[in-house]
Amino acid sequence: MRILVSGATGFVGSTITRHLLAAGHTVRAMSRSAAQARVVLAAAEQGRAALADGRLEFSEADVTEAATLVEAVKEVEAVIQAAQFTGAPVEDPKRGLTYMDVDCKGTMNLLAAVAEVYETPTAGPAMSRYPEGAPHFLYVSGVSVSADGREPWDRAKWRAEEAIRGSGLDWTIVRGCWAYGAQDAALNRIIGYSDRLPFVPVFGAGQDKLTPVFVEDIGRLFVLVVENPARAADTTFVLGGPDVVTLNEFLGLALKAMGRRRPVLHIPKALGKFQGALLQHMPGRPLSPDAVDFVSQGGAATEADRQLLAERFPGFRATSLQDGLESYLRPLP
Ligand SMILES: NC(=O)c1ccc[n+]([C@@H]2O[C@H](COP(=O)([O-])OP(=O)(O)OC[C@H]3O[C@@H](n4cnc5c(N)ncnc54)[C@H](OP(=O)(O)O)[C@@H]3O)[C@@H](O)[C@H]2O)c1
């Protein structure tokens, strides 16, 4: 199959791309810079092999510029939307780097490009389905997204989800829990503080429940969804790992895998937000008050979420935290 991956250079999108290539599919990797995408994806063995045999294509496009997307969506059997704004979770409204501009409107632009290229279904509240041949639309959403979500990311992603559900395409939404892996920017940053500090800092008490998911599991699930559309069509899944932990426990396990012991220093969220209010005006916007909320939020898959996945994909098993962490974190000599 030929699959368009939007956000193919990102943490989640590049992992999905790698797994699709390993499964023998052709990926059209979308990025704002095809040259950069080539470098990023050729860093993995699967990318190099697919470049050599012509299964890795590039599409230079920007989800905020609708006209650039039309070529990207032509002649694909699936579209996977895994793009999010640069600098997330610190928004920069003046530069259009927000959940609403990129995650939400970008998704709507992709849907509009599909509508332009494939036969548009009858408009109206009960849109008719697209004819056969239109791509299956898959979206990487977040665990906290819901109709009554109040945070900017929840509102934007809910609207994106609703646009997908009402598009008339076959769709699948996977709401991912906190994803970790060798290339992640969140867990690695926190535990990275242990290189130079006798503690690791976190905002808040770190007591909310999480079911962190190994990013390779996201890649594996997307391959299953793409290859078995009937089992996943018009379904919203929540994908978490099998272990329910607090952030404090998650950090403890990650540090243990690195052979380190460090206490967690809890920075009150109010203090973090005060820092964020100042730092959001500094070059590079290292922090904002909303970002403090984002990084300290909980989010766990439920038993019902696990059951739905098990029913549709009985062979799929999410990786335990210990196995996931130990696959790439090693005790340093
Ligand atoms: N990371 C997690 O823990 C996690 C958990 C659950 C859900 N998710 C969801 O997974 C998705 C991807 O997250 P991530 O962590 O992989 O993000 P990421 O590493 O920051 O990657 C973002 C991707 O978006 C692309 N992008 C940014 N702006 C774009 C634009 N205007 N047009 C086209 N592409 C654009 C970037 O490509 P270029 O720079 O090459 O253009 C990059 O490939 C997000 O929707 C996120 O909410 C992530």
The ligand as an SDF file (V2000), in Angstrom:
LIG
                    3D

 48 52  0  0  0  0  0  0  0  0999 V2000
    4.7390   12.5040   21.8560 N   0  0  0  0  0  0  0  0  0  0  0  0
    3.7700   12.0030   22.6090 C   0  0  0  0  0  0  0  0  0  0  0  0
    3.9730   11.5960   23.7680 O   0  0  0  0  0  0  0  0  0  0  0  0
    2.3770   11.9110   22.0600 C   0  0  0  0  0  0  0  0  0  0  0  0
    1.4100   11.2080   22.7850 C   0  0  0  0  0  0  0  0  0  0  0  0
    0.1120   11.1440   22.2840 C   0  0  0  0  0  0  0  0  0  0  0  0
   -0.1970   11.7680   21.0960 C   0  0  0  0  0  0  0  0  0  0  0  0
    0.7750   12.4530   20.4290 N   0  0  0  0  0  0  0  0  0  0  0  0
    0.3770   13.1260   19.1970 C   0  0  0  0  0  0  0  0  0  0  0  0
    1.1660   12.6380   18.1270 O   0  0  0  0  0  0  0  0  0  0  0  0
    1.3060   13.6740   17.1580 C   0  0  0  0  0  0  0  0  0  0  0  0
    2.7840   13.8160   16.8230 C   0  0  0  0  0  0  0  0  0  0  0  0
    3.4930   14.1530   18.0090 O   0  0  0  0  0  0  0  0  0  0  0  0
    5.0930   14.1020   18.0470 P   0  0  0  0  0  0  0  0  0  0  0  0
    5.4730   14.0360   19.4620 O   0  0  0  0  0  0  0  0  0  0  0  0
    5.5690   13.0590   17.0960 O   0  0  0  0  0  0  0  0  0  0  0  0
    5.4450   15.5420   17.4520 O   0  0  0  0  0  0  0  0  0  0  0  0
    6.8390   16.0940   16.9310 P   0  0  0  0  0  0  0  0  0  0  0  0
    7.9490   15.1550   17.2320 O   0  0  0  0  0  0  0  0  0  0  0  0
    6.9350   17.4880   17.4420 O   0  0  0  0  0  0  0  0  0  0  0  0
    6.6610   16.1190   15.3580 O   0  0  0  0  0  0  0  0  0  0  0  0
    5.8740   17.0780   14.7540 C   0  0  0  0  0  0  0  0  0  0  0  0
    5.8060   16.8000   13.2620 C   0  0  0  0  0  0  0  0  0  0  0  0
    4.8870   17.7210   12.6890 O   0  0  0  0  0  0  0  0  0  0  0  0
    5.4320   18.2340   11.4980 C   0  0  0  0  0  0  0  0  0  0  0  0
    4.9140   19.5880   11.3020 N   0  0  0  0  0  0  0  0  0  0  0  0
    4.9660   20.6370   12.1420 C   0  0  0  0  0  0  0  0  0  0  0  0
    4.3660   21.7020   11.6000 N   0  0  0  0  0  0  0  0  0  0  0  0
    3.9380   21.3170   10.3770 C   0  0  0  0  0  0  0  0  0  0  0  0
    3.2540   21.9740    9.3310 C   0  0  0  0  0  0  0  0  0  0  0  0
    2.8580   23.2480    9.4390 N   0  0  0  0  0  0  0  0  0  0  0  0
    2.9890   21.2790    8.2030 N   0  0  0  0  0  0  0  0  0  0  0  0
    3.3700   19.9810    8.0750 C   0  0  0  0  0  0  0  0  0  0  0  0
    4.0230   19.3050    9.0390 N   0  0  0  0  0  0  0  0  0  0  0  0
    4.2970   19.9750   10.1700 C   0  0  0  0  0  0  0  0  0  0  0  0
    6.9350   18.2210   11.6880 C   0  0  0  0  0  0  0  0  0  0  0  0
    7.5220   18.0510   10.4110 O   0  0  0  0  0  0  0  0  0  0  0  0
    8.5900   19.0330    9.7090 P   0  0  0  0  0  0  0  0  0  0  0  0
    9.2250   19.8670   10.7870 O   0  0  0  0  0  0  0  0  0  0  0  0
    9.5390   18.0680    9.0610 O   0  0  0  0  0  0  0  0  0  0  0  0
    7.8010   19.8250    8.7350 O   0  0  0  0  0  0  0  0  0  0  0  0
    7.1320   16.9670   12.5240 C   0  0  0  0  0  0  0  0  0  0  0  0
    7.2940   15.8550   11.6880 O   0  0  0  0  0  0  0  0  0  0  0  0
    0.7040   14.9390   17.7720 C   0  0  0  0  0  0  0  0  0  0  0  0
   -0.5930   15.1100   17.2750 O   0  0  0  0  0  0  0  0  0  0  0  0
    0.6670   14.6130   19.2480 C   0  0  0  0  0  0  0  0  0  0  0  0
   -0.3530   15.2900   19.9290 O   0  0  0  0  0  0  0  0  0  0  0  0
    2.0460   12.5250   20.8640 C   0  0  0  0  0  0  0  0  0  0  0  0
  1  2  1  0
  2  3  2  0
  2  4  1  0
  4  5  1  0
  4 48  2  0
  5  6  2  0
  6  7  1  0
  7  8  2  0
  8  9  1  0
  8 48  1  0
  9 10  1  0
  9 46  1  0
 10 11  1  0
 11 12  1  0
 11 44  1  0
 12 13  1  0
 13 14  1  0
 14 15  2  0
 14 16  1  0
 14 17  1  0
 17 18  1  0
 18 19  2  0
 18 20  1  0
 18 21  1  0
 21 22  1  0
 22 23  1  0
 23 24  1  0
 23 42  1  0
 24 25  1  0
 25 26  1  0
 25 36  1  0
 26 27  1  0
 26 35  1  0
 27 28  2  0
 28 29  1  0
 29 30  1  0
 29 35  2  0
 30 31  1  0
 30 32  2  0
 32 33  1  0
 33 34  2  0
 34 35  1  0
 36 37  1  0
 36 42  1  0
 37 38  1  0
 38 39  2  0
 38 40  1  0
 38 41  1  0
 42 43  1  0
 44 45  1  0
 44 46  1  0
 46 47  1  0
M  CHG  2   8   1  16  -1
M  END
$$$$
